[in-house]
Amino acid sequence: MDLVGEEIRKKIREIGKLWKESPNNPKASVDIINSWNNVILEWVKDKEMPLIIRRPKDKRGHVYTHETGRKIIISDNTPATWVMYNVLHEPPLPLRIIRELLEKKEIPVALAFTALEKEGAIHTKIQGKFALSDWKVCHIEKIGLNQSGVAIEHIDINLLEEHFEKFLSPKNMFLVPKSISGLGEVQEFIDEQR
């Protein structure tokens, strides 16, 4: 049973379209988005680069070694915010610079850490200056792994690579003001952001 109804869904789609076309909607140039997207694709292909995975059940900042040997860094949505901040404020970073930032533990992986998470964490950089304080970063295609009960080290590497790409590709992200951030979870609104 549809408790919302088509009339209301239509209005949500209209609001989504209004937001997409709004002059208040922060947008980067297509060239910058494509450049960042290419860096993310290059990152996925480079097996020496760790994958950053958004997985709330695991400890943020901790690094796991996948059964294939690839390193996995656990995070919340903060790396996506870091990418969007850079898309809006900085020129695209080449992969070699991102590698250096990872080696120096300079890419933020959490908004904040609990004391338990911080214990044993390798990456402890928080959002800090990369915060988009008035905005929520949302994803167009869902990025959940749907692998509860499976240790991160044993999830199919192709699934993790796909998750990473969707998670950090600016082509799969949009911003919504925090005051209406709940709309970023509504499918009809999301569909209009494509």
C-alpha positions in Angstrom: 0.0 0.0 0.0 1.4 3.4 -1.0 0.9 5.6 2.0 2.3 8.7 0.3 0.4 8.7 -3.0 1.2 9.7 -6.5 0.1 13.3 -6.1 2.6 13.9 -3.2 5.3 12.0 -5.1 4.8 14.3 -8.1 5.3 17.3 -5.8 8.5 15.9 -4.4 9.8 15.4 -7.9 8.9 19.0 -8.7 10.8 20.1 -5.6 13.7 18.0 -6.7 13.7 19.6 -10.1 13.5 23.1 -8.6 16.5 22.3 -6.4 18.6 20.9 -9.3 18.0 24.1 -11.3 18.3 26.5 -8.3 21.0 29.1 -8.5 21.6 28.3 -4.8 22.6 24.7 -5.7 26.4 24.7 -5.6 27.7 23.2 -8.8 31.2 22.6 -10.2 32.0 22.7 -13.9 31.5 19.5 -15.8 35.2 19.5 -16.6 36.2 19.5 -12.9 33.6 16.8 -12.1 34.9 14.6 -15.0 38.6 15.2 -13.9 37.8 14.1 -10.3 35.8 11.2 -11.6 38.8 10.1 -13.7 41.1 10.3 -10.6 38.6 8.1 -8.7 38.5 5.5 -11.5 42.4 5.5 -11.6 42.4 5.0 -7.9 40.1 2.0 -8.1 42.4 0.4 -10.8 45.6 1.0 -8.8 45.7 -2.1 -6.5 48.5 -0.5 -4.4 46.0 2.3 -3.3 43.8 1.4 -0.4 40.0 1.5 -0.8 38.0 3.7 1.5 34.8 2.0 2.5 31.8 3.6 4.3 30.8 0.9 6.8 29.2 2.1 10.0 29.5 -1.3 11.8 33.3 -1.3 11.6 35.7 1.1 13.4 36.4 4.2 11.4 40.0 4.9 10.8 41.0 1.3 11.1 42.8 -0.5 8.2 42.0 -4.0 7.2 43.8 -6.2 4.7 41.5 -7.8 2.2 42.1 -11.5 1.3 43.4 -10.2 -2.1 46.0 -8.1 -0.2 44.4 -4.7 -0.9 44.2 -2.4 2.1 40.7 -1.2 3.2 40.2 1.9 5.3 36.9 2.2 7.1 35.1 5.6 7.2 31.8 7.4 7.6 30.6 9.8 4.8 33.5 12.2 5.5 35.7 11.2 2.5 32.7 12.0 0.2 32.5 15.4 1.8 36.3 15.8 1.3 35.9 15.0 -2.4 33.0 17.5 -2.8 34.9 20.2 -0.9 37.8 19.7 -3.3 35.5 19.6 -6.3 34.0 23.0 -5.3 37.2 24.7 -4.0 40.4 23.1 -5.4 41.7 22.0 -8.8 41.6 18.2 -9.3 44.4 16.4 -7.4 46.5 13.9 -9.3 46.6 10.4 -7.9 50.2 10.7 -6.8 49.2 13.6 -4.5 46.3 11.6 -3.1 48.7 8.7 -2.5 51.0 11.1 -0.5 48.0 12.5 1.5 47.0 8.9 2.4 50.6 8.0 3.4 50.6 11.1 5.6 47.2 10.2 7.0 45.9 13.6 5.7 42.6 12.5 4.1 39.8 12.8 6.7 37.9 9.6 7.3 35.4 10.6 10.1 33.4 13.6 11.3 34.7 12.6 14.8 35.9 9.5 16.6 34.8 7.7 19.7 37.6 6.8 22.2 37.1 3.2 21.3 37.5 3.8 17.6 40.5 6.0 18.0 42.3 3.2 19.9 44.1 1.2 17.2 43.0 3.5 14.4 45.7 4.3 11.8 43.8 7.1 10.0 42.5 9.6 12.5 42.1 12.8 10.4 38.7 14.4 11.0 36.7 16.5 8.7 38.0 19.8 10.0 38.5 22.5 7.4 36.9 20.3 4.7 33.5 20.5 6.3 30.7 21.8 4.1 29.0 23.2 7.2 25.7 24.2 5.6 25.4 21.2 3.3 24.7 17.5 3.4 26.5 15.3 0.8 24.0 12.8 -0.7 24.5 10.0 -3.2 22.3 9.4 -6.3 23.0 5.6 -6.5 22.8 3.8 -3.2 26.3 2.8 -1.8 25.3 0.4 0.9 27.2 -2.9 0.8 24.3 -5.1 2.2 26.9 -7.6 3.5 26.0 -7.7 7.2 27.7 -10.5 9.0 30.5 -10.7 6.4 33.9 -9.4 7.5 35.2 -6.6 5.3 38.3 -8.8 4.4 36.0 -11.4 2.8 33.6 -9.3 0.9 34.0 -9.7 -2.9 36.7 -7.2 -4.0 34.7 -6.3 -7.1 31.8 -5.2 -4.8 34.2 -3.2 -2.6 35.6 -1.5 -5.7 32.2 -0.7 -7.0 31.2 0.7 -3.6 34.3 2.9 -3.5 33.7 4.3 -6.9 30.0 5.1 -6.2 31.0 6.5 -2.7 33.7 8.9 -4.0 32.7 9.7 -7.5 31.4 13.3 -7.7 29.1 12.2 -10.6 27.2 10.2 -7.9 26.9 13.1 -5.4 24.8 16.1 -4.9 24.5 18.7 -2.1 21.3 19.6 -0.2 21.1 22.3 2.5 21.2 20.7 5.9 17.9 22.5 6.7 16.2 20.2 4.2 18.7 17.3 4.2 15.9 14.7 4.7 14.9 15.2 1.1 18.3 13.8 0.1 17.0 10.4 1.3 13.7 10.5 -0.7 13.9 8.6 -4.0 11.7 10.9 -6.0 13.9 13.9 -5.0 17.1 11.9 -5.7 15.9 10.9 -9.1 15.7 14.5 -10.2 19.4 15.1 -9.3 20.7 12.8 -12.0 
